[in-house]
Amino acid sequence: MYPEGVGFPGAVWADDETSTDFRYKANTLFYVSMRDHMKNRGYVRNVPGAPMCGCVEQMPTVERANCTQTSDRFFFKFDYNEGEENPISATVVSRKNQFAACDDGNGNTNDLRSKFLQLRNENDAEEFSKYVPGVDQCPNEIVKFLATKNITPLV
């Protein structure tokens, strides 16, 4: 179970199939759920009333969600073949995924909403915005939702 004050996990990826975060989205989800949260932090149960993993419409309403993004590093082997037209050749010999807190480029790190808004503004996250109408009004929507449960947030 998640301790008090810990942000819920999340990940976003661009719609561009050639982007690193799109290609390795399954690696990111596995890293966040199994390695980082279960193995490293010991979060092994769901939050009451929410599935351990699911689609946006199944997730609980939260004020903030952590965010993980993926980058990759390639390792090359260079060969020099004297006398050939192109004497230098390069071959990818391995690749390593790296996982880090999302960065939206504006100084906001580890914040799912900020990273999503960055991708949406770059036209890389149109599909997701269909599921989250009014994402810019999240604070107002949370207050409205809480009101349906007779809860008034402290200001």
C-alpha positions as CSV (number, residue, x, y, z in Angstrom):
1,M,0.0,0.0,0.0
2,Y,1.2,3.5,-0.7
3,P,2.3,5.5,2.4
4,E,0.7,8.8,3.2
5,G,2.0,11.6,0.9
6,V,3.4,9.4,-1.8
7,G,2.4,10.3,-5.3
8,F,0.6,7.8,-7.4
9,P,2.7,6.4,-10.3
10,G,2.2,7.3,-13.9
11,A,3.8,7.4,-17.2
12,V,3.1,9.2,-20.5
13,W,4.4,8.7,-24.0
14,A,4.2,10.5,-27.3
15,D,2.0,9.3,-30.1
16,D,5.1,9.3,-32.3
17,E,6.0,5.6,-32.8
18,T,9.7,6.5,-33.4
19,S,10.1,8.2,-30.0
20,T,12.0,6.5,-27.3
21,D,9.2,6.8,-24.7
22,F,6.7,5.2,-27.2
23,R,9.0,2.3,-28.2
24,Y,9.8,1.4,-24.6
25,K,6.4,2.2,-22.9
26,A,6.1,-1.5,-21.8
27,N,9.6,-1.4,-20.3
28,T,8.6,1.8,-18.4
29,L,5.4,0.3,-17.1
30,F,7.3,-2.8,-16.0
31,Y,10.0,-0.8,-14.3
32,V,7.6,1.4,-12.4
33,S,5.3,-1.3,-11.3
34,M,7.6,-4.3,-10.6
35,R,11.1,-3.0,-10.0
36,D,10.8,0.5,-8.6
37,H,7.5,0.2,-6.7
38,M,7.2,-3.4,-5.7
39,K,10.9,-4.6,-5.4
40,N,12.6,-1.4,-4.3
41,R,9.9,0.3,-2.3
42,G,7.7,-2.6,-1.2
43,Y,4.4,-1.3,-2.6
44,V,2.6,-4.6,-3.1
45,R,-1.1,-3.9,-2.7
46,N,-3.6,-1.7,-4.4
47,V,-4.9,1.5,-3.0
48,P,-8.4,0.8,-1.5
49,G,-11.0,1.2,-4.1
50,A,-8.6,1.3,-7.1
51,P,-7.0,-1.4,-9.2
52,M,-3.2,-1.9,-9.0
53,C,-3.1,-1.2,-12.7
54,G,-5.7,0.0,-15.1
55,C,-6.9,2.5,-17.6
56,V,-7.4,6.2,-16.8
57,E,-11.2,5.8,-16.4
58,Q,-10.5,3.2,-13.6
59,M,-8.0,5.2,-11.6
60,P,-8.9,7.1,-8.5
61,T,-9.0,10.9,-8.6
62,V,-5.8,12.3,-7.2
63,E,-4.3,15.7,-6.8
64,R,-0.9,14.7,-8.1
65,A,0.7,11.7,-9.7
66,N,4.4,10.9,-10.0
67,C,5.8,10.4,-13.5
68,T,8.5,8.3,-15.0
69,Q,10.0,8.7,-18.5
70,T,12.4,6.5,-20.5
71,S,15.5,7.3,-22.4
72,D,18.0,5.0,-24.0
73,R,21.7,4.8,-24.5
74,F,23.2,3.1,-27.5
75,F,26.6,1.5,-27.5
76,F,28.5,1.3,-30.8
77,K,31.4,-0.6,-32.3
78,F,33.4,1.3,-34.8
79,D,35.5,-0.4,-37.5
80,Y,38.1,1.1,-39.8
81,N,38.5,-0.7,-43.1
82,E,41.4,0.9,-44.9
83,G,41.0,1.2,-48.7
84,E,37.2,1.1,-48.8
85,E,35.0,3.9,-50.1
86,N,33.5,4.4,-46.7
87,P,36.4,3.2,-44.4
88,I,34.6,3.8,-41.1
89,S,31.5,1.8,-40.1
90,A,29.5,1.8,-37.0
91,T,27.4,-1.0,-35.5
92,V,25.0,-0.8,-32.5
93,V,26.2,-3.5,-30.1
94,S,23.8,-2.9,-27.2
95,R,21.2,-0.5,-25.8
96,K,20.4,0.4,-22.2
97,N,17.1,1.8,-21.1
98,Q,17.3,4.5,-18.4
99,F,14.3,5.5,-16.3
100,A,14.0,8.9,-14.6
101,A,11.5,11.3,-13.2
102,C,9.6,13.1,-16.0
103,D,10.8,16.5,-16.9
104,D,8.5,18.9,-18.8
105,G,11.3,21.3,-19.8
106,N,9.9,24.0,-17.6
107,G,11.4,23.0,-14.3
108,N,8.6,20.7,-13.3
109,T,9.9,17.2,-12.6
110,N,8.1,14.0,-11.5
111,D,4.7,15.5,-12.3
112,L,2.4,13.5,-14.6
113,R,0.1,16.4,-15.4
114,S,3.0,18.7,-16.4
115,K,4.6,16.1,-18.6
116,F,1.2,15.3,-20.3
117,L,0.6,19.0,-20.9
118,Q,4.0,19.3,-22.5
119,L,3.3,16.4,-24.8
120,R,-0.2,17.7,-25.6
121,N,1.2,21.2,-26.4
122,E,3.7,19.5,-28.8
123,N,0.8,17.7,-30.4
124,D,2.2,14.3,-29.2
125,A,-0.6,13.4,-26.9
126,E,-3.8,14.0,-28.7
127,E,-5.2,10.5,-28.2
128,F,-5.0,10.7,-24.4
129,S,-6.7,14.1,-24.2
130,K,-9.9,12.5,-25.5
131,Y,-10.1,10.6,-22.2
132,V,-9.4,13.6,-20.0
133,P,-11.6,16.5,-21.2
134,G,-10.8,19.7,-19.4
135,V,-7.4,18.5,-18.1
136,D,-6.5,22.1,-17.6
137,Q,-9.3,22.4,-15.1
138,C,-8.1,19.5,-12.9
139,P,-8.2,21.5,-9.6
140,N,-11.8,22.6,-10.2
141,E,-12.9,19.2,-11.3
142,I,-11.4,17.6,-8.2
143,V,-13.3,20.1,-6.0
144,K,-16.5,19.3,-7.9
145,F,-15.9,15.5,-7.5
146,L,-15.2,15.9,-3.8
147,A,-18.4,17.9,-3.4
148,T,-20.4,14.9,-4.7
149,K,-18.9,12.9,-1.8
150,N,-19.8,15.7,0.7
151,I,-16.1,16.5,1.2
152,T,-14.9,20.1,1.2
153,P,-11.1,20.6,0.7
154,L,-9.2,22.8,3.1
155,V,-7.9,25.9,1.5
